[in-house]
Amino acid sequence: MKKNMGSADRIIRVIIAAVIGVLYFTGIISGTVGIVLLVLAGVFVLTSLISFCPLYAPFGISTCPMKESK
């Protein structure tokens, strides 16, 4: 897997996951919607840790900074 996520993208995903987690565990969101969002938060954290988003790959999207050629 080639990395396709930059650091800003990773930080934003972790922040969103943390907000969803707090909202779920404080009871603000619950039920099926809460569980779906909690799973989405887990996916965000996982993709942030490995710096690879499977949805970016088919579309050729990459938020990694370009490396300069010498």
C-alpha positions in Angstrom: 0.0 0.0 0.0 1.3 3.4 -1.0 0.6 6.2 1.4 -2.0 8.5 0.1 -2.8 10.7 3.2 -1.0 13.7 4.3 -0.6 14.8 8.0 -3.4 17.4 7.8 -5.8 14.8 6.5 -4.8 12.3 9.3 -5.1 14.9 12.1 -8.6 16.0 10.8 -9.7 12.3 10.8 -8.5 11.7 14.3 -10.2 14.8 15.6 -13.5 13.8 13.9 -13.2 10.3 15.4 -12.6 11.8 18.9 -15.6 14.0 18.6 -17.8 11.1 17.5 -16.5 9.0 20.3 -17.2 11.7 22.9 -20.7 12.2 21.5 -21.5 8.5 21.6 -20.1 7.8 25.1 -21.9 10.8 26.6 -25.2 9.6 25.1 -25.8 12.6 22.7 -25.9 10.2 19.8 -27.2 6.7 20.3 -29.0 3.8 18.6 -28.2 2.6 15.1 -26.9 6.0 14.0 -24.6 6.1 17.0 -23.2 2.7 16.2 -22.7 3.5 12.5 -20.9 6.7 13.4 -18.7 4.8 16.0 -17.7 2.3 13.3 -16.9 5.2 11.0 -14.8 6.8 13.7 -12.9 3.5 14.0 -12.3 3.4 10.3 -11.0 7.0 10.5 -8.6 6.1 13.2 -7.4 3.0 11.4 -6.8 4.8 8.1 -5.0 7.6 9.9 -2.6 5.1 11.6 -1.7 3.4 8.3 -1.8 6.7 6.2 -3.8 4.9 3.5 -7.4 5.6 2.5 -8.9 2.8 0.4 -11.5 5.2 -1.1 -8.8 7.6 -2.3 -7.0 4.8 -4.3 -9.6 4.2 -7.1 -10.0 7.9 -7.7 -6.2 8.6 -7.7 -6.5 11.1 -4.8 -3.5 11.8 -2.6 -3.1 14.3 0.1 0.5 13.5 0.6 2.9 16.3 -0.2 4.7 15.8 -3.5 8.4 14.7 -3.2 10.8 16.9 -5.1 12.8 15.2 -7.9 16.5 15.8 -8.0 
